[in-house]
Amino acid sequence: SDINMSCLENSRNEEMEALEVWIDETEEQIYNRANVAGRRRSSIILSEEFVVLVENIKKDYEMKGFLKRRVQEGMDKTKAVRPFISAIFGTLREKNNTIMNFVQTLEDKQKEKKEAEVLKAPEKEAKLVTEPKRVIEPKNVVNKPPEDLKGNPLKLSGERSNIVAEGLFIGSIYVGREGQNDKKESTMGGKSDSWRVKL
């Protein structure tokens, strides 16, 4: 029976040692992830990356067997080798609770953020649906005479032909040749008729 007790004691010590190493590594991991240069800590801990980190910490804690009854009971009797600065009792239970309560607080904050986003989503959609579209009313346009860039009134020639440009070839048409010069075009004939355009 003494041998059994000694084996159990050794096994318990190994588990306690493994737990404390895990706590130290987890604390360091959280600290390193939370202290990214150029980013606010509050925005980092609520980020999707940090949500995954917290989930993985909780899964790892369970997978390593730290939720087992003998481990939980053993924490109360074991002194921490490296207690936190804020420690009062210096037990492994105190160290365990400090880190796991912190992880739980992070998870609660992350859940609050998700719930707030879920509640805000319908409000945003409702705003998009109910918010009336702004109609831009056209300004009263008064029929005032056209002006140049400096605001001087322009005097347009109306239907009068442009004496300066008349008869000149612009692009594929002759300017000012409708009606009055149709006879000339018909008498010219030949190859040039195919590319002339009447407007």
C-alpha positions in Angstrom: 0.0 0.0 0.0 2.9 2.3 0.7 4.1 1.7 -2.9 0.7 2.5 -4.2 0.5 5.7 -2.2 4.0 6.7 -3.4 3.0 6.0 -7.1 -0.2 8.1 -6.6 1.8 10.9 -5.0 4.3 10.9 -7.9 1.5 10.9 -10.5 -0.2 13.8 -8.7 3.0 15.8 -8.6 3.6 15.2 -12.3 0.1 16.4 -13.1 0.5 19.5 -10.9 3.8 20.2 -12.5 2.3 19.8 -16.0 -0.6 22.0 -15.0 1.7 24.8 -13.8 3.8 24.6 -17.0 0.6 24.8 -19.0 -0.7 27.9 -17.0 2.7 29.7 -17.5 2.7 28.9 -21.3 -0.9 30.0 -21.7 -0.4 33.2 -19.8 2.6 34.0 -22.1 0.6 33.1 -25.2 -2.3 35.4 -24.2 0.1 38.3 -23.3 2.1 38.0 -26.6 -1.1 37.9 -28.7 -2.7 40.8 -26.8 0.4 43.1 -27.2 0.6 43.7 -30.9 2.3 47.0 -31.8 0.0 49.6 -33.3 -3.3 48.0 -32.2 -5.5 48.7 -29.2 -5.7 45.9 -26.8 -9.5 46.0 -26.5 -9.8 45.6 -30.3 -7.3 42.7 -30.3 -9.1 40.6 -27.6 -12.4 41.0 -29.4 -10.9 40.0 -32.8 -11.9 36.8 -34.5 -8.3 35.5 -34.1 -8.5 36.0 -30.3 -11.9 34.3 -30.1 -10.3 31.2 -31.7 -7.4 31.5 -29.2 -9.7 31.5 -26.2 -11.7 28.5 -27.6 -8.5 26.6 -28.2 -7.2 27.3 -24.6 -10.4 25.9 -23.1 -10.3 22.8 -25.4 -6.7 22.2 -24.6 -7.3 22.5 -20.8 -9.9 19.8 -21.0 -7.9 17.6 -23.4 -4.9 17.6 -21.1 -7.1 16.2 -18.3 -7.0 19.2 -16.0 -10.7 19.0 -15.3 -10.4 15.6 -13.7 -11.4 15.4 -10.1 -8.0 14.3 -8.7 -6.3 17.2 -10.5 -8.9 19.7 -9.3 -8.5 18.4 -5.7 -4.7 18.2 -5.9 -4.5 22.0 -6.8 -5.8 22.9 -3.3 -2.9 21.1 -1.6 -0.1 22.0 -3.9 1.9 25.2 -3.6 2.7 27.0 -6.9 6.4 26.8 -7.8 6.1 30.2 -9.7 3.1 32.0 -8.1 1.7 35.2 -9.8 2.8 38.5 -8.3 -0.8 39.2 -7.2 -1.0 35.8 -5.3 -2.3 35.8 -1.7 -2.2 32.0 -0.9 0.4 30.9 -3.4 -1.4 27.7 -4.2 -1.7 26.1 -7.6 -5.5 26.4 -7.2 -5.2 30.2 -6.9 -2.9 30.3 -10.0 -5.2 28.1 -12.0 -8.3 30.1 -11.0 -6.6 33.4 -11.9 -5.8 32.3 -15.5 -9.0 30.4 -16.1 -11.2 33.2 -14.7 -9.3 35.6 -17.1 -10.0 33.2 -20.0 -13.7 33.1 -19.0 -13.9 36.9 -18.8 -12.4 37.1 -22.3 -14.9 34.6 -23.6 -17.8 36.5 -21.9 -16.7 39.8 -23.5 -16.4 38.2 -26.9 -19.9 36.7 -26.5 -21.3 40.2 -25.5 -19.7 41.7 -28.7 -21.3 39.0 -30.9 -24.7 39.4 -29.3 -24.5 43.2 -29.8 -23.6 42.7 -33.4 -26.6 40.3 -33.9 -28.9 42.8 -32.3 -27.6 45.7 -34.4 -27.8 43.7 -37.7 -31.7 44.0 -38.0 -31.5 47.7 -37.0 -29.1 48.4 -39.8 -31.3 46.5 -42.3 -34.4 48.4 -41.0 -32.6 51.7 -41.5 -31.7 50.8 -45.0 -35.4 49.8 -45.8 -37.2 52.6 -43.9 -34.8 55.5 -44.6 -36.4 57.5 -47.4 -34.3 58.2 -50.4 -33.3 61.8 -50.7 -34.6 63.3 -53.9 -32.6 66.1 -55.2 -34.9 68.8 -56.5 -33.7 70.5 -59.7 -33.0 74.1 -59.3 -35.4 76.5 -60.9 -34.1 77.0 -64.4 -35.0 80.4 -65.8 -34.8 80.9 -69.5 -32.1 83.5 -69.5 -29.9 84.2 -72.5 -26.7 82.1 -72.9 -23.5 83.6 -71.5 -19.8 83.0 -72.1 -17.4 81.9 -69.4 -17.1 85.4 -68.1 -20.8 86.0 -67.9 -21.2 88.2 -71.0 -24.4 87.6 -73.0 -23.9 85.6 -76.2 -25.6 86.7 -79.4 -26.3 83.6 -81.4 -26.8 83.9 -85.1 -29.8 81.6 -85.2 -30.6 80.2 -88.6 -28.3 82.5 -90.5 -25.5 80.8 -92.5 -21.9 81.2 -91.4 -20.3 83.3 -94.1 -16.8 82.5 -92.8 -17.1 78.7 -93.0 -19.4 78.5 -96.0 -18.1 76.3 -98.7 -15.2 74.9 -96.6 -14.8 71.2 -96.3 -15.1 70.0 -92.6 -14.8 66.3 -92.1 -16.8 64.6 -94.8 -19.3 67.5 -95.5 -19.2 70.9 -97.1 -20.6 73.6 -94.8 -23.7 75.6 -95.9 -24.4 73.7 -99.0 -27.9 72.3 -98.3 -30.5 73.3 -100.9 -28.6 76.1 -102.7 -25.7 73.9 -104.0 -27.6 70.7 -104.7 -27.4 71.4 -108.4 -23.6 71.7 -108.3 -23.3 68.3 -106.6 -25.6 66.6 -109.0 -23.7 68.0 -112.0 -20.3 67.1 -110.5 -21.2 63.3 -110.4 -18.4 60.8 -110.6 -16.4 59.2 -107.9 -16.6 62.0 -105.3 -20.4 61.5 -104.8 -20.0 58.3 -102.9 -18.2 59.9 -99.9 -20.1 63.2 -99.6 -22.7 63.3 -96.9 -25.8 65.6 -96.9 -27.1 66.7 -93.5 
